[in-house]
Amino acid sequence: MRIWILALVTWLLGGCAPAGSGTAPRIGMPAAGEAQTRTLSRAEARHLLVRTGFGATEREVEALTGLTRLAAVETVLAGLNRRASVPLPAGWARYIPESRGEPAQRATAWRELRAWWFSEMLRTSSPLTERLTLFWQGYFGLSGKSVGSPALMARYNVMLRARGTDNFAALLHSVVRDPAMLVGHDAGRNRTEHLDESYARTLLDTFTVGPDHHSAEDVTETARALTGWSVDPETGEARFRFDRHDDGEKTVVGRQGRYDADSVVDALLVRPETARRVTQALWREFVSPVPDAEQAEVAAGAFRNSGYEMHTILRALLLSDAFWAAGNRGVLVRSPVDLVVGTYRMLDMPFADPAAADAACAGLGQDVFAPPPSGGWPEGPDWFVTGGPAARRHFLETVLAAPAGSAPHPGQLASAGAPGGFDATRWFANFPAADLVPRVVSLVLPGPPAATAPGSLPDTDWLRSLLLDPGYEYR
């Protein structure tokens, strides 16, 4: 109900027809035209898959090639899941109070939690689901190091997946009152008699309107609205104590009310700056490093008017002219997770060791449960600084652990530490012999390779040269 009210309010403020009213087109659905009905080339199918997931397999590319842009995008969106396919072990997410947990037990739990998520990323039938979950993990910047409890972070991850693939308004409401978030921001210190403004500032600066669109007074008033929330140290559940809440009149971003946590979130969601900020972050994730101002503004308006439906904004971005522009292919630097998980998935290695994948990503500068608290993970070329080109190259060299110059045969390519190695014969058999080389190149790289084509049958050295090609660092 709250989401529909929000959609109505934004419609009234923006003067736009609400979704589903009369015969108006669905909000966020670009009008079907020549661009949307154009059929996908092989390169375009790969582009859509690599941007919305982690790598792409030959079967996945073939399945989308020849579909219209609209049909291909709808196919990807239809696969979104709200639950992981790899279940957490029964009882694993049970909360253990800090005073009772052993350090060694907690360290083991963290390793198991990271391995579980990598298992899901490697095996999921909906890579877009996990890309969105990882995106929100970075967007909200909550680190397990500040939370301390792997159980709370496991629940938080489950919530990000369920809400973050569905509706941003619902997600933000859940995030603000999530036990892991409350612990990570020490929300229990924020009381009527002693305000702590740090959580309120994060809500305004990072989650919603941005630092340039609020005042110091807005931070104080938002902190008043967030009073009363804490986490029970014995159960790990969020609790609200009215006796610690300031229920007086408040003014936040120019609007008055007796705000509490939910209503202040609603007030911030109504602001166009919130939709704009989230849209621009999603644009940088899916489209290009620098948002196109006009197209991003149109997408943000559709997003806000829909009540922040995720299908609306994803559809708008993935069907935008900018997304399909040739100049925007291969321009986004692959994060460590993109590089590691995408390589395993492209090479048909869903049962690669998830702990080895986790270790590789951590070595390259990305701990999936510990994004930097201010601004999340790096973007663009900054990834080359955190992990270093040499470390990234080392991973790509060792993932193909075949003797130099050998011909492909079953099991020849094995990931270090992975029980299920790469079956080269089976993988190369996915490609028609007549045009095997160009098809492999077009699957691995977003553009022409730097290396020359092999003079005879492709071997693992040649495949390695494609993985080490500078273009492979981009998606």
Secondary structure, DSSP 8 states (H G I E B T S, - for coil): -HHHHHHHHHHHHHT---TTSTT---TT-----HHHHSB--HHHHHHHHHHHSSS--HHHHHHHTTSBHHHHHHHHHHT--SS-SS---TTTT----TTT--HHHHHHHHHHHHHHHHHHHHH-S-HHHHHHHHHHHHHHT--HHHH--HHHHHHHHHHHHHHHTTBHHHHHHHHHT-HHHHHHTTGGG-BTTB---HHHHHIIIIISS-TTS--HHHHHHHHHHTTTEEE-TTT--EEE-GGG---S-EEETTEEE---HHHHHHHHHHSHHHHHHHHHHHHHHHT-SS--HHHHHHHHHHHHHTTSBHHHHHHHHHTSHHHH-GGGTT-SB--HHHHHHHHHHHTT-TTS-HHHHHHHHHHTT--TT---TTT-S--TTHHHHHT-HHHHHHHHHHTS---TT----TT-B--TT-SS-B-HHHHHTTS-GGGHHHHHHHHH-SS--SS---SSS--HHHHHHHHTSGGGGB-
